Amino acid sequence: MIVNMELYRVFYTVAKCGSLTGAARELFISQPAVSQSIKLLEQQIGGMLFIRTSKGMELTYEGRIIYGYIEQAQELIDTAEHKFNQLKDLEFGSFTIGANDTLCKNYLLKYICEYNKLYPDINIHITNRTTVDTINLLKTGKADVGFVNLPIDAQSLDVKDCFEVHDIFVCDKNNYEKISGALNYLELAALPLIAIERASTIRMSLDDYFEKKKILLQPVFELSSHELVVEFAKAGLGYGCVIKEFVENDIKEGRLYEVPLIEPLPTRGIGLIKLKNTPIKFAAKRFAEMVIKNR
């Protein structure tokens, strides 16, 4: 037997109020509509639930038995609705971000700090992965949103540009003094280069760009992270390919020097990604809105 839950809600309210009039007032419907709902419920379950008296609506024996269970169910429904509203108002909850270490440290950290101040009861889980792994986390439901280096294959993904970045080469003071003026790409390729490993999106983008110009880059060091490239360049081990926006303080304070190029490298983007046509948690949606708003 399948009974419309709305009928049980009317039954619960009538039993609680003790009258059709009181129930109609609480439910914001007409008294005849309340009466009709009770009659329909009694027809569907096959028995009387109320005795109509001059004082109002009195539960039958069977009605009292059912009311005990319906009361518990209604309390659970009320609790569920309350919890849903708390989730919507970001009073509690959690979500997972997929992003690599470099983006977390140099780009997302300020947003995470701001979000945490506004919504301290939301738990943020961060899974540090490469761009390819972050996409897989989204597809397997292990992350709600991701932040990746662009460009990427956007099939099945909703991608929003968040931040424009510029790839540059940097070195320490001693190596900088060995350079005489702006370099062309062939001169650059002849230097002892330091780059992130080939599996990364950044490196693949860099290699593709130079291959189109028929230049093969053969770094002397291929490292697992942007931070290591920065540190190796600071140590004088060569000329590292880094994101300018993430080393501005090092350049400003003289720990790194930008290698002048005749033709600057093309700009790239940092993107916010989520699965297409898939709703995300309220908490994750608010974080994404915060980032996009400040792009």
N, C-alpha and C positions, 0 to 999 in steps of 0.2 A: 504494500500500500504506500503510495507516494502522495503526501499532502503538502500543499503549498505552505512554505514556512511563514508566509505573511499571515495565514490564518491562525497559526499558533501564536504569533506575536499579538494578534487581536485578542485571542483567548487569554493570554497571560495578562494583558492590560485590563481586560474586563474583570478577571479574577482579583487582580491587585486593587482595582478601584472599587469593585463591588457594585458597579452600575454601568449601564450602557452610556449614560450621559457623561459620566466622568471619563470613561475610556475614549469616547468620541473627542472630548476636549483635549485629552493628552495625545491622541493620535492625529489630531487635526483633520478628522474626517467626520462625515455626518453620522448621526445616531442610527438612521436606517441602514447605512453601510456597515456599521458595527454589528447590528442585529443580523443582517444578511450573512456576514462572515461567520458568525457563531452557528447559525443554522446550517450553513454549508459544511463547516467542520464537523458538526454532529452527524450530518448525513454521510460524510466520507468515512468517518471512523465507526459509524453504526451504533451510536448510543448518545444518551443525554449527558451533557456536561454541567448544565446549570438548571436550577429551579428558579423560575421567575416568580418573585414575590413582590408585595407592595413596598417592601423596603429596598428592593434592588435585585441583584443577581447573586444567588447562593449556589456554591458548588455542590454537585452531587457527590456521592461517595467515590464514584469512578473519576469524577472531575478533580477531586482532591488528590487522588493518586497521580493522575496525569500532571496536575499542576506542580507537584513536587519535582518531577523530572524536568518539566518545561522551565521552571524557575531556575534550575541549575544551568540548563542550556542557554537561557537568556542571559544569565550572568556571564557565562563564557563568551557569548556573542558580544555583550557590552564590553567585556575585557578585551576581546579581539579588536573591536572598533577603536577602543582607547589606545591600544598598542599601535594600531595602524596610524592613528593621528599623531602619536608620539614619534613614530618613524618619519612621518611626513614633516613634522616640525623639528626634526633632527635632535630630539631629546635623548635618543639612544640609537645604536646601530653600528654598522661597520661596513667597510668596503676595502677592496684590494686594488692597488695600483701596480702595474707592471712597467718598469723603466730600468735603464741601465744606471750604474753608479754615477757616471758623469752627469747625466741629466738630473738625478736626484740631488746631488751635491750643488751643482751650479745653477740649476733652473727651478726645480720643484720645491726645494727646501723652504724658500720664503713663503710660498703658497701654503705649504703644510703647516708652517708656524702660524700664519694668519688664520687658517681654518681651525686649527686646534684651539686658538684663543676664542673664536666665535662659537665653536661647538665642541667643548671639552669632553663630552660624553660619547662622542663618535670615535670608534677605534679604527685607525688607518693601518692597514697591512701593506707593506711594500715588498714586492718581489723583484729583486734585481736580476734582470736578464737582458740579453741582446735583443735587438729589434725583432729578429726572426722568432726567438723564444717568446717574446712578449705577445706577438701575434698568436702563437700557439696557445698561450695561456688564456687569451680571450676566447678562442675557438673551443677550448675545452672547459670553459666556465670557471677557470681558476683565477681570473682577474676581471674586474668590472670595467676598468678603463686602462689604457696604456699610453705612454708617451715615448715616441720613437723618432729616430732620425729619418728624414725624408730625402729622396723619394722611396716609396715602397709600392709593391703590388697591392692595389686597394680593393681587389675583388672581395666581396662579402664584408667589407669594412666601411665604416663611416669615418672619414678623415677630415679633421679641421686643422688648418695651419694656426700655430700658436706663436711662433717666434722665428724670426729670420736670423740665420747665423752665417758667418764668413770664415771659411777655411784659410789659414795662413801658415807660413813656415816661420819658425822662431829658432833662436840659438842664444848661446851665452855671449858675453862681450868679446871674448877672444876670437870666436868663430865669426862674429859679426864684422870684426875689423879686417878679416881676410877677404871680405866682399868689396868689390869696387863698383859701386853704382847698382842700379836696378838690373836684375837678371832676366834673361829669357828662359823659357821652359827647358831647353836643352842644357843650358848652364846649370839650372837648378837640379836637373836629373843627374848631373855629374857629381854633385855634392854627396857626402855621406849622410843619407837621409834616415830619419827615424819616423816610423808610422805605426799605426794600430794594425793589428793582424788582419789578414785577408778576408776572414769570414765576416767581418763587420760591415754594416751598411755604409759607413763613412768611407772605409777603404775601398769597397767595391765601386762606389761613386767616383772616388779619386782616380782609381785605375782606369775606369771606363772613359773618363774625361781625357786622360793623357793618351790612352790607346787611340782615341779618335784623332789625336794629333800625331799619331805614329811615334809616340815616345813611351818607352818601357821604364817604369820606375822599379828600381831594385834597392830597397832600403837595406841598410846594414843592420838595423834593429827593427824587428816586428814585435810589438808588445800587445798585451792583453787589454790595456785600458788607456784612456786619454790622459789620466793622471800620471801614468808611468812615462808616456811620451814627453810630458811637460818636465818631469824630473830628470829624464835622460838628457834633454836639451839643456836644462840648467847646469847639469854636470859637465857640459862641454863635449858630449859624445857624438854630436852631429846636429843636423837641422831637422827639427820635428814639425810634423803637420798637426796643427791644433786648431781649436775653435777660438777665434779672436775674442769673442764676447766673454769667454771663460778664463782668459789669461790677461785681461786688461790691467788688473792690479800689478801683476808681475812685470808687464811692460812699462807701466807708469813708474814703478819703483826701481827699474833698472835690473831686475833679475833675469829678464828675457828681452830680446831684441827682435823686432819683426824684420824678416828678410824682404827687401824691396823687390817687387816683381814688375816687369814691364806690363804684363797682362794679368790682372788679378784673377784669382780662381773664382768660379761661379758661386753665387750664394746658394744656400740650402735652407731647409726649414726644419723646425721641430714640430711634430704633429701630435695631436690628441686623437686617439683611435678608440672606437668601440664597434661592436658588431652591428651591422645594418639591421634595421627593423626589429631591434631587440631592446625592450625597455631596460633601464639600469636602475639600481637602487637610488632612493631619494638622496641619500648621503653622497653617493658618487656623482649624481647629477649636479648637486650643488657645488661640489668641488670643481667639476668640469666647467660650470658656468663662471665660477670665480676666475679660473685661468683664462678662459676665452675673453672675458670682459676686460682683462688687463693686458691683452696681447698687443 
